[in-house]
Amino acid sequence: MNQRINRAMRIGLSSVAAALLVACGGGGAGSDAGSANVTAQMDQSRRTSSDSGSTSSTPTANGNFTLLAWNDLGMHCVDGKDYSVFSILPPYNNLHAQLVSTAGGLVTSGVTLTYEAMADATGSINTSSVGKTNFWTWVKSLFGVTLADNVGLKGNATTSMTPRPMTFNKTNKWFEAEGIPITPYDDKGVKNFYPMVKVVAKDASGKVMATARTVLPVSDEMSCKSCHASSTVSSDARPTAGWVNDGDPEKDWKRNVLRLHDEKKMTNSAFTAALNQLGYSAAGLAATAQAGKPVLCAACHSSNALPGTGIAGISPLTQALHTLHASVKDPITQLTLNSSNNRTSCYMCHPGSVTQCLRGPMGNALDASGKPAMNCQSCHGSMLAVGSKARTGWLSQPTCQSCHHDGKRELSGVNAAGLPLVWADQRFASNTNAPAAGFNLYRFSTGHGGLQCESCHGATHAEFPSSQVNDNVLSKDLQGHAGTIAECTACHATVPNTITGGPHGMHTTGNAWISSHKNVAESGGATACAYCHGGDYRGTALSQVKMSKTFTLENRTKTYSAGQTVGCYDCHNGPNGE
């Protein structure tokens, strides 16, 4: 088993599972529609580089640059401080970045990008992982590789005060540092699920071109202790042989899980054969761990988070965990986890009631009573739906177009069977066959100018604006306010004039559009305006101004405050009025 995993690590994780997945990457953003001229003076070269998705291979001379950086999943989980009993997920975080020339296009060569630790506004900084977990003591037994302290499974080091290099991924056209083994404890030992990292881009001479401040979210609140700790009041998960009662709480619940697993599976021939195949003790998993050999769950139960793992005939980890626990009752509500329609059931295992992983606009949306309007099930469906044999774990994920279509925003993207809703409108769709045939993940999709969707919208579960302060630092740095990178000037030194060449087929914004939109409307373009401005042309959430703006035209001034929607009746009597 160790040889098989070792080989997978040597050849690198495949594009299908290039990131170690600990949260689901759903949603998406569509490619842009073709651009069109508003005036005859439109700069054609800028339209080509900025609006059609082409790239500039090297920095332009004396140009200005914008650096976008993000974590791919919005949260990466680790097993915690102890790896001596068993492991579901090692410390493994992914950092991606794209450099944009404000003269137009992505910068893909002739530059060096590095990452390093930095303090957040509270002074919390995370520069080392050694001493915060015993992962490096057990990595050889679990993964068949020997690693230096603070170095992860992909060879990248934990963030520190020493800049570490990022490499360019030609397939995804981003710079990356994958497998960063960061933990959720800062240098003072204080838990911080949202440590900050600084990314720096330099040209060939070593001159700084741009910097970006972003988060590497990580949580160890991935725990089974709510039901499996020896101190649990309920006896539902207690092994027949009784609780282990290990004095170390980090080991206690894990040893209880292995004891219970042995009791349920010891008469299963596939299980006993797997023990022999993996070199585990014939007495079971608990005995194996007790003898000093920690168990890797994916050794038997394959996981796309760890390519090359699993044994044929044994259910994948996603399927096994979700189907098994679907009938388990929440110890507080006494509802089965499958029947629950709120995030509390998911937070029993996923991070979590303290971490609050679901923290973007969807997670923060409230209904009229002040309760969450959307929950994990709104995108992923029930526990049984997630554990369905029809799904491919970590890759069969929600898509943006299931909720975002025809100018609308649904509060649920799945039907009663947990299957994604399908609409004809693809304006906000994630890319097809990304990262592999049959899948269309938001976190691998690209849109305007070849930018990754996450570079402007934020990572899954943590789309901008987030309820976590550190998540919003990047968008505030680039455009002065938290939220989707939507201000054209964040990346464009001169805003291109276009009718449909902006993100998701959007038009130019600012005074240039104020001066030109009348001609567009009069030439038959008003119908297209309804998608964002509403069928009554009085504005919708899609035409909302995110920061205060003032426009001037024909000696008239109009000021919009942040959050105000833009409609045709703001300045004149509808789309056909003066």
N, C-alpha and C positions, 0 to 999 in steps of 0.2 A: 504493500500500500504506500509506504513512504517513498519508494522508488517511483511510483506512478505520479504522486503529487510533486515530487522533486522535479520530475521531467516537465510537468506542466508549468512549474515556476521557472524552469530554465528557458523554455521556449517562449515564455511570456503568455499572459492571459489572452485568449482569443478575442476577436472583435465582438463576438456575441456576449462575452462576459468579461470585457476588458476592465470593468470596475468591480470591485468586491461589493456586492449589493447587500445593504442592510435595511433599505427602505425602498419603496416602490417608486419607480420613475414614471409618472403618468403625465398626461396632458401633452400639449404641443403647440406649434405655431406653423402656419403655412408659408409656402414660398410666396414671393411677391408677384403681383401682376405686372405686366409690362408698363413702362412709363411713357408719358406723352408730353409734348411741349405745351407750355402755357403761353410763352412768347417766343418770337423768332430768335431772340438773343440768348436762348438757353444754351449753356455750355455743354456741347455734346460729349466731350471727353469725360466730364464729371458725371454725366448721366450714365455713361457706360460703366465707369469704375464703381460708382456708388450705388446704382440702382439695379444693375443686372447681375450682380454677384461675382464679378471678376475680381482677381486679386492682384495686388502690386507686390512683386517678389522681393523688392528691397526698399528700404526707406527712401523717401524723396529728400533731395538735398535741402537742408535748412527747414525741413517741414516740422509740423507739430503733430503730436501723436496722442491717442487715447488708448489706455490699457484697461481691458475688461478681464476680471478674474472671478472664478466661482468654484464652489464645491459641487460635485455632480448630483448628489442625492438629497441634499438638505439635512441629512443626518447619517452618520456612520456609527454603527454599534460595535462595542467590544465586550468580551465576556466579563470584564471586570479586572480585579487585581490578581485573581488566581487562575492559572491554567493547568494545575497539577492533577485535576480530576477529569474534566472533559472540556472540549472547546466547540463552540458553534461558530464563532467569528473571531479572527485575530485582529489586532490593531491595524487598520488599513484604511487610509483616507486618500481621496483623490482631489487634486488641484488642477484646474484647467484655466487657460488664459488665451486671449486673442488681442493682438496689437493692431490698431487701426490708424492709418495715416489720415489726418484731417483734410488732406488734399485728395483723398479718395482711395479706397481699397485696403485690403488686409496686408499686413507686412508679415511675410512668411520666411524670410531668410536675411542674412546679413546682420542679425541681432542676437543678443544673448539675454535670456530671461532667467531670473533666479528667484527663490523664495526664502524668506527668513521670518523668525518670530518677531512679534511686536506686541507692545502692551496696549490694552484697550483703554477706554476712558476712565476705568476704575483702577488702572494700574496693574491689572492681572496679566501675566505673561507666562507662556509655556515654552520652555527651551530644552526640555529633556523628558524622556519617558522612562528611563532606567530608574529603578527604585520605586516607581509608581505601579508597577506590575511585574510579575515573575515570568512574563511571556518568553524572554530570552533564555530562561533556564530550561524551558520545556519545548522550545521550537523545534529542536532536532527530533524529539520523540513524536511530535505531532505532524510535522511537515517534511521531515527528512532533509532539512537544510541547516547549516550552521551560519548564524548571522552575528555580526559584530553588534555591540550594544548600540541602541538607538537607530539601528538600520532595519528597514522593513523587508517584506517578502519580495518586493520588486527592486530592491537595492537602493531605494531612496531613504534618506535619513529624516528623523524627527526635526521639526522646525527648531532652529537655534539662532544665536546671534551671528553665526557664520552663514553667508548666503550659499544656498545649494542650487545646482543647475536644474533647469527644466529642459525637456527635449521636445522637438517638434514632431507631431503626428501628422504625416502627409495625408492619411485617409480622412481624418476629421478636421484638418486644417486648424489645429489648436496646439498650443504648447502645453505640456503636461508633466506632472510629477505624481505618479500613482503609487499607492501602497505606503504613504507616509504614516508611520506608526505612532501617531499622536494619541494621548490619553486625556480624559476629562478632568485632570488635576493640574492646577498651575504650579508655579515654582514655590509657592508658599503652602502647598498641599490643600488649597481650597478648590472645591469642585467648581469647574467652569465648563459648561457644555459648548460654549461658543468662543473658543480661543481665536485670536486674531493672527493673521499672517500678512506680510507685505511682499508683493511681487514687484520686481524691478526689471525694466527693459533697458538695455544699453546697446549702443551701436558698436561697430568694430573697433573704434578708438577708445571705448570704455566710457563714453559720455552717456549720462542718464537721459533717456528719451521720454520715459513716462513711468509712473508708479501706480500701483493699485493696492487698496487695503480691503481685505475680505476675511471671511471666517472659514475655519476648518471644523465644522460642527461634529462633535463626538459625544457619545453617551454610553455609560455602563448600566443604564436603567433598563437593560434587557434581562429581565430576571423572572425566574419561575418561583421565587420565594413566597409569593402571596399564597400559594397552595402547597408548595413542597418543602417549606422550612419546617424543622422539627417543632418549632414553637407555634405552628398553625393550629388554631382552635378546631377547625373542621378536620375530620378524620377521612374525608373522601379520598385523599391522595396518599394516605398513610400506607406504606408497604405492609404486607401481612406479617413480616418479621419485626415490624415496629420501626419507629423513627431511628435514624442513625445517631442523632444528638451529638454531632461533631461540635466541639467548642469554637471552631472557626466558622463564623456565619457565611463566609465566602465559599467554603467547601461543603457546609452542611446540606444545603438544598440540592447541590449537585450530586452528592453521594446518595441522597434519598431518591433522586430521579433514576440513577443507575440501578439502585436496589429494586425499585418498582419495575423498571424496564426488564430486568432479569426475571422477575417473578412472572411477568406476563408473557415473556417470549422464550423461556428456557425449553419448552416442549416443542418449539417451532424448529423444524429441520433446517429452514433457510437461515435462521439465526445461529444455530450451532455450527452450521457450515461456514458462516461468515466469521465466527470467532476463530475457527481454525485457519481460514484463508488469510486473516489479518495478523495472525500470530498473537491473538489475545488469549487470555486464560480460558480454559474450557469451563471453568466455574462461573464465567460471566463477566460483564462489564465492570461491576463493582469490585470484583476480585482483581481484575486487570489494573484498575486505577489504584487499588490498595497496594498492589505490588510495585507501584512506581512507574506505571506506563499510562499516561493520560489518554483518554479516548477522544478521537475526532468524530463527531456525529456524522459528518459527510463521508467518512470512510465507508459506511454502509449505505447511508441515504444520500444519493447524489444531489448536488446543488450546483446550479449555474453560477453561484458565487465563487465556487472553487472548481474550475474545470479539471476534468480527469478523475473526479471522485465518484464514489458510489459503486455498488455491486448490482449487477443485472438481476432483476426479479424482486428487488427490495424497493419499496416506494420512495420517491424523491422526498427530500426533507420538507419542502413546502407542503406537499400533499399530506405527508404523514402527520405533521404537527397540527395543521389546520383541521383536518377531518377528525383526528383523535379528540381534539379539544372542543369541537363544535358543540358537543352534548354536555360539556362540563358547565356547571353552574357558577356564576359569579358569586363569590362568598358574601358579597354585600347585598346585591339586588336579588339573588337567588334565581335570576333569569339565566337560561343557557346562553353561552357566548354567541351561539349562532343566531339566537332570536333577538339579541341586543341590536339596537339601531343607533347607538351612540359610541363615541370613541373610548369610553371608559373600559369596555371589554377589550379593545385592542391595546390600551395602555396597561393592561395586566401583564403583558409580555414585551410589547414594543415601547420605546421611550416616548413619553411616559408622563405620568401625572405631574412629575417635577420638571422634566425636560421640556414638555410641551412641544413635541416635534412638529405637529400640524399647526403652523404658526403664520402662514401667509393669508392672503385675502379670503381664500375659501375656508380656512380654519377659523378665521376671525369673524366671518359673516354671522349675523344674528337675526333671528326672526322677530316678529312683533312682540313676543313675550320676553325677549332678551336672551333666549336660549340659542345655542349654535344652530344655524340654518343648514349647515352641511357637516357631515362626519365622515369617518373613514369609509363607511359603507356606501356613502353617496357616490364614490368613484370605484371602489373595489368590490362592492357587493358583500354578501354574508360570508361567514367563515367557511361554510361548505362550498360557496362559489369560488373562494380563493384557493381552496384545496382540491378543486375539481381535477379529475384526470385529464380533462380536455385542455387545461391550462399548461403552459410551459412556465415553470417557476421563474420569477424575476424578469421574464421577458414579455409575457402576456399581460400587458398593463393598460390602464385607462388612457384615453386620448383626449386632447383638448376639444376636438370637434364633437365629442359626445355631448358636451354642454354648451359650447360656444358656436352658435350657428345662426344665420339669418338675422343678425343683429340682436339675438336673444342670449340669455345666460340661464341655463337650467340649474336647478338645485340638486339634481341627481343625474348622473351620466349612465346609469345602468337600469335595465328592466327588472322585473320581479325575479327572473332567473339569474340575475347577476351579470347578464351579458351587456356589452356596451351598446348604447343607443346609436343608431346610424341615421345620418341626415345627408341630404344631397349637397348642401353647402360645405365647401372645403376651404373657405377663406382662412380659418384659424386652425387648419388641420396640421398634425405632425406629419413628417415625411414618411412615405411608404418605404418598406424594406430597410428600415433603420433601427438597429445596426445590421440586421440580417433579413433574409427573405421571410416574409410573413409577419414581421414585427414592425411597429411604427412608434418608437419611443421618443417622447419629447426631449429627453436629455441627449439624444443623438441627432436631433433635427436641426436644420438650418433655415434661415429666412433671409431677411433684408441684407444685401451686400455680402452674403456668405457668412454672416454672423451666426453663431450658435444661438438657438432660442433662449437657452439659459443665461447667455451673456447679458441679455437685456431684461429678461423677465425674472431671473433668479432661479435658484435650484428648486427641484420638486419638493413639495411640502413647505417651502420657505420662499414662495414667490414674493416679489416686492409689491407693496410694503409689508414688512414682517413685524410681528409684535415684539421681536427681539432687537434691541438697540444695535448690537454688533452687525446683524444682518444688513441693516440699512446704511452702513457707513459708505459702501461703494457707490450706491445710487446718489447719496447726498453729495459725495465728493465730485461726482461727474456732472450733476445737473442742479444741485442746490436744494433738492427735496427728495424724500423717500418715495419710492415707487418705481414702476417699470421705467427703464431708460427710454423716455419718450421725447425728450427735448432734442430736436435735430442738431442743435449747436453742441451737444455733448460729443459728437463725432465729426461734424462738418464745420470747417472754417467758414465756408460760404454755403448757405442752405440751397440745394438745388431746387429749381422750379419744376414741379411735376404735378400731374393730375392724379395719377395712380401708381407712381413709382416708389412711394414710401413703404414702410412696413405694413404688411397685410393689405396692400393696394391703397394706402392712404395718400392724400394730397399734401402738398407743401403747407407748412403753417407759418404764421407771422404776417407782417404787412404785405409781403409779396403776394400772398394768397388773397388777402383782403382786397387788393387792387385788381386781381384777375378772376376771382370766382364768379363775378357777375357774368362775364363772357361765357364761362363754362356752363352756368345754369341756363342762360338764354339759348345756348346751342344744343339743348336737349339733355344736359347732364344732371338736372335736378332730381330725376328719378333715382339715380345712383346715390344721391346724398342721403336718401331715406334710410339706408342701411345703418348709418351711424347717428344721423340726426333725427331719426324717427319718422314714421309715416305721417305724423302731423307736423313735422319739421320744427318741432319745439325743443329738440334735444333729448338725448338719452345718456346712459352711463358711458357709451362709447364716444360721445362728443364732450366729455367732461374735461374742463381745464384743471390741470394738476398744480399749477402755481399761478399767482396773480399775474395778469397780462393786460397791457393797454395797447389798443390799436387806434391808428389815426387814418382817416380817409376823407377827402373832400372837406377839410376843415372841421370834421366831426371826430370826437374821441369816445371810445367805448372801452370801459375797464371791466374785466372779469376777475372775480375773486377765486381762489383755489376751491375746487369742488363744484363750481358752477357749470352747468351744461350750456353748450352753444347751440342756438337754433336760429332759424331764418327770421323769426319775429323779434329778435333782440334789437335789430337795427332798422328793419323795414317790414312791410306787411306781407310776410310769407315769402316763399320762393319766387313768386311772380310779382311781388310788390316792389315799390320804389323806396 
